[in-house]
Amino acid sequence: MNDKRERIPREPVREPYRTKVVESIRLPSRAERERLLRGIGYNPFYLKSQDIYIDLLTDSGTGAMSDTQWAALMVGDETYAGSRSYDDFEQTVRDITGYDHIVPVHQGRAGEHLVMQSIARPGGIVLSNTLFDTTRAHVEYRDALPVDLLADIAWDFDEPHPFKGNFDLDKLQAALENHRGRVSAIVATLVNNLACSSPVSLENMRRVRELADRFGVPVFIDASRFAENAWLVTQREAGQRGRPVADVARDFFALADGCWMSAKKDGLVNIGGFVAVRSDQLADECRQRLVLFEGFPTYGGLAGRDLQALAIGLREALDEDYLRHRVAQIEYLHDGMREVGVPVSTPAGGSGVYVDVARLYPHLTPEDNPGIALTADLYLHGGVRMSAGVFHLTTVDPTSGTLVNRDFPCARLALPRRVYGRAHLDHVIASMRDVLDGAHKSPAYRLVTAPRVLAHFFARFEPVAPPSDHLPPGNQPRGRAMRG
């Protein structure tokens, strides 16, 4: 076999750990998978864990903790106020970020809520390279406008630009100049999730800070994947190679006024997060809201044992052997899919692999929901769960400064941390090869129902005139796909 789909032997991904506890997983039969998809309205968020063989829906809260973290649970201090577990956690976050005020929360969206209640003004604008979906929702909840300022190169899956997650500085300057007085804050998402998990360069972040200072606008970081971003900077950015990852991360934090973090990513825990800021006033406002919505400022909706595990996880996430393996696994999955002909964004990013659904399903229009076709096909072929959807973004024309709406289709295989091995990744690659082989037969999908906010979590779909190998005879829906 000499075509482009031939697997090329590659250096194995060497794990810097060994397995100590195992969890059983099973691959449901093809008939079961067909029945399950119909029952959940073809939305992978409704699948149950026992019905999934390999779960690549998200890398948030799905990782495996270390033996040191599990041991730390036994010494967690559950004191309501003044817990020593909080002291350990607070000192760790201060050491990593350099910020004075550390506010624990149960996960990232709680931190977004605390901060956006203070900085997102009704009628104002929050600028970002791209906002995470819940961050965007919190901005909109405040009747403010989220505006995303990615460079156009981010949409080119074949262009191997090392920093597709960067701000487009021309767009940023145009937004600041043409909407002077309306801009509440600039938010840098590290790594940039919607830019195919691509990192932001340190030089780009420095230029963002310069523009922010010129216009008197505060800068915040979504630090959920800060360690992965810092590692990729040490591998790709001129002048940064060979530097300690912790030092690079600290340089990023020094360029911002504060951050929030879903520690379910680079905190290597299953629950937890924090807000860290310089401002005394903002910290006081966050703590006051914390008591209303999360808990006392020294536990913030978490058990003491969670804080203890998080303090360790944040340091483990900066371990360079761990980061080397983490990114190598994603590169292995990325390279394997490219080798069998699946169109994916290159180069590999920090948290997962992104598929170009338009090229995978050229016979389907955007209104036919090709992302849903992909999630259904991958589950049918391999029992693998992934996520896909269309995000409706607002950006800026760099010449006129006017606001422009744009839709961005997103289909991601997000890799949990320290969970799957090489054979699992090979199964995903083989399943994607099967998806590619049958993609031309995949049906369109019609949206049946969806809420106004965060629709991708709750929407339900149905196939339109599906081929017989997707649904048994007599169960095929009637009618045509809805357009618009």
C-alpha positions, 0 to 999 in steps of 0.5 A: 500500500503506497497511497497517502493513507499508509501509516508511517512508523514513528517514534513511540510516545514515551509515557513519563508515568506508569499505570497504578489503577485501571478503569474498565471501558467497553465498546458497545455494539454497532446496533447499540450505538445506532440506537443510542444516537437516535435516543439522544438526538445526535448530540454527543453531550447526551451520551452516558459514560458507560456507552463510550469507548474513548471519550474525546469530548473535552479535556476539562476535568477528565484527566487522571490525578497522580499518586501524590495528588491522591495522597494529598486528599488525606491531609486536606484541611476541611476547616470552614475559614482559615484552612491550611489547604487554602494557604498551600494553594494560595502560595502555589498560585502566587508563585506561578502567577505573581499576583497578590490576590487569590480567590478559589472557585469550584471551576472556571465559569465561576471565576468568569462570573465573578470577574465579568460582573465587575469588568463587563459593562452593559453596552461595553465591549470585551476584546479577545483573541477568542473567548471560551464559550462560557466566558462569551456567555458571561459577557453577553449576560452582562449585555456587553459584546464579545469581540474576537480578533483572530488573524485570518490565518487561523481559519487556514487549516493547511497553513503551518503557522506556529501561533495561530492563536495570536491576536490580529494586532491590526484588528486590535488597534482598529477596535481600540481606536474606533470603539474608544470608551466602550472597551471594558477589557482585553482577554487573552485565551492561552492556548486559543481553543477556537484557533484549533488549540494553537498557542499565543506567542510571548511577543504577541502578548507584549504587543497586546499589552503595549496597545492596552496601555496606550488606550488605558484598557486592562488585560486579563488572561484565561489561564486554563491551558497556560502551561501548554501554551508556555511549553509550545512557546519554548518549542516554537518562538525565537529566543524562547527555546530552552527557557524554563516553562515556569519562567515563560508562564510567569512572563505572560502573567506579568503582562496582564492585570489578572487571570482566571483559570479552570483548573480542570485543564492545566491544574490536573484536577477533576474540579476547581479553579481560581481568580488571581488579580493585582487590584485590591478593589477587584479582589474585594468585589470578587470575594464578596460575590464569592460568599454569595455564590460559591463559599467563604474566600478560603474554600470558594466552593471546594473541599480542602482536599480539592485545594490540596490536590490542586496545589500539587497539580498546578506544579505537576502541570509545569513539569517539562517531562509531563508537558513533552509527553502531553504535546507529543500525544496530541502530535501523534494523533494529529500526524496519524490522522493526516497520514490517513487523509483526514483534513486537520489543522496543522501544526498540532496544538495544545489540547486536541486535534481539529478537523476541517468538516467542510472538506471532510463532507463536501456534499453537505452545506453549513446548514446541513450540520456537517459537524453533527455528521462527524460526531455521529459517524465517529461514534458509529464507527468506533464508539469515540465521542468528540464535540462539534458545533458552529460558533457565532463570532463578532470580529472587527474589520481592520481597515474600517473598525466596523464590527463584522459577524462570522460563523466558525465551524469547530470540530475537536478531538480533545485529549484528556491528560494522562488517561489514554495510551498509544493503542487508544490513539491508534483506535481513534485514527483507524476510526477516523479513517473509516469515517473518511471512507464513508463520509460521502454517504453521510446524511444532512442533519436538521436542528430540531430544538435548541436554547438561545444560550450555549445551544451546542450543549442542549441542541437535538438533531435528526438525520434527513434522508439517511442511508440505510446503514445509519437507521434500520428500515421504517425509522427514517425521518421524512421531510427536507433539511431546513435552511437558514 
